[in-house]
């Protein structure tokens, strides 16, 4: 399993998203909008997803507990998913694998885990398909319900 999030930006002057879009920060910089969190398997199929405010961090405890509930496999994520919940998930049968941050001690990692961490490009291609083919970043909606329906519709069409 691979976990990742992507950003659906919105124009801050757009009053439609004022109800649920917020300011957040990513590695690229500040943005205004929503985040879609995805968990996919090794075939690129979506296992679970979540839609949150931009201000919700990747390693939010409630979000991770909800999205990873019931999974008993290895889940590969980026450095943003490093969390204090590692032991909690490990007891549940789920192992979170991520690259080591620059300020962390080096740890010995299984060779298979290193190879699977390099397969994270798969989820980036899923994000690219959702953004370009299904136009999930379209922000010119006139109703917030239509924006959410468009996002869910794109995810459902991708699943087919």
C-alpha positions in Angstrom: 0.0 0.0 0.0 1.1 3.5 -0.7 -0.3 6.6 1.0 -0.1 10.1 -0.4 -2.0 13.4 -0.6 -2.5 15.9 -3.3 -3.7 19.4 -3.2 -6.8 20.8 -5.0 -6.2 24.6 -4.9 -8.9 27.2 -5.0 -8.9 30.9 -5.6 -9.1 32.6 -2.2 -11.5 35.2 -3.6 -13.9 32.4 -4.6 -16.7 32.6 -2.1 -18.0 29.2 -3.0 -15.2 27.4 -1.1 -15.2 29.8 1.8 -17.2 27.3 3.8 -14.7 24.5 3.9 -11.5 25.5 2.1 -8.6 26.8 4.3 -5.0 27.9 4.0 -2.4 25.3 4.2 1.3 24.8 3.6 3.0 22.1 1.5 6.6 21.6 0.4 5.9 23.9 -2.5 4.5 26.8 -0.4 1.3 28.2 0.9 -2.0 27.4 -0.8 -5.7 27.7 -0.3 -8.1 24.8 -0.9 -8.5 21.1 0.0 -6.4 18.0 0.3 -7.3 14.6 -1.1 -5.5 11.8 0.7 -5.2 8.5 -1.2 -4.2 4.9 -0.3 -3.5 2.7 -3.3 -2.3 -0.8 -3.7 0.6 -2.0 -5.9 -1.6 -2.1 -9.0 -2.6 1.6 -8.7 -6.1 0.8 -7.4 -7.6 3.2 -4.8 -8.1 1.4 -1.5 -9.2 4.4 0.6 -9.4 8.1 0.3 -10.1 11.2 2.5 -11.0 14.8 1.7 -9.8 17.4 4.3 -9.1 21.1 4.7 -5.7 22.2 3.5 -4.7 23.0 7.0 -4.9 19.3 8.1 -1.4 17.9 8.2 -0.4 14.6 6.6 0.3 12.9 10.0 -2.9 14.0 11.6 -3.8 11.2 14.1 -7.5 11.1 13.5 -7.0 11.1 9.7 -4.4 8.3 9.8 -6.5 6.1 12.2 -9.6 6.5 10.0 -7.8 5.9 6.7 -5.6 3.0 7.8 -8.3 1.2 9.9 -8.4 -2.5 9.3 -5.2 -2.6 7.1 -2.7 -5.3 8.1 0.1 -4.7 5.5 3.1 -2.5 4.9 2.2 1.1 4.0 4.8 3.3 2.2 4.6 7.0 2.6 6.7 10.1 2.3 8.4 11.9 5.1 5.2 13.8 5.9 3.6 10.7 7.3 6.1 10.2 10.1 4.0 10.0 13.2 4.0 9.1 16.9 1.4 6.5 16.0 4.0 4.1 14.6 3.8 1.8 17.6 0.0 2.0 17.6 -0.3 0.8 14.0 2.5 -1.8 14.5 0.4 -3.4 17.2 -2.6 -3.4 14.9 -0.5 -5.3 12.2 0.3 -2.3 10.0 3.8 -1.2 9.4 4.4 2.4 8.2 7.6 2.6 6.0 9.0 6.0 5.1 12.3 7.6 4.1 14.5 9.0 6.9 14.5 12.7 7.4 17.7 14.6 7.4 17.6 15.2 11.2 16.9 11.6 12.0 19.3 8.8 12.9 20.0 6.4 10.1 18.1 3.1 10.5 18.8 -0.3 8.9 16.0 -0.9 6.3 14.9 -4.1 4.7 16.0 -4.3 1.0 12.4 -5.0 -0.1 11.3 -1.9 1.7 13.9 0.2 0.0 12.8 -1.1 -3.4 9.1 -0.5 -2.6 9.8 3.1 -1.4 11.2 3.8 -4.9 7.9 2.6 -6.4 6.2 5.7 -4.9 6.1 7.1 -8.5 3.0 4.9 -9.0 0.9 7.1 -6.7 2.3 10.2 -8.4 1.0 8.8 -11.7 -2.4 8.2 -10.1 -2.4 11.8 -8.9 -1.5 13.0 -12.4 -4.3 11.0 -14.0 -6.8 12.4 -11.5 -5.6 15.9 -12.0 -5.3 15.9 -15.8 -7.7 13.3 -17.2 -10.5 13.7 -14.6 -9.8 17.4 -14.0 -10.1 17.0 -10.2 -8.5 20.3 -9.6 -11.3 22.1 -11.4 -12.3 25.0 -9.1 -14.9 27.0 -11.0 -17.9 25.4 -9.3 -20.9 27.5 -8.3 -21.9 25.2 -5.4 -19.7 23.5 -2.8 -21.8 20.3 -3.1 -21.0 20.2 -6.9 -17.2 20.5 -6.1 -17.4 17.5 -3.7 -19.6 15.5 -6.1 -17.1 16.2 -8.9 -14.2 15.0 -6.7 -16.0 11.8 -5.7 -17.2 11.2 -9.2 -13.7 11.5 -10.6 -12.4 9.0 -7.9 -15.3 6.6 -8.7 -14.6 6.8 -12.5 -10.9 6.1 -11.9 -11.9 3.0 -9.9 -13.8 1.6 -12.9 
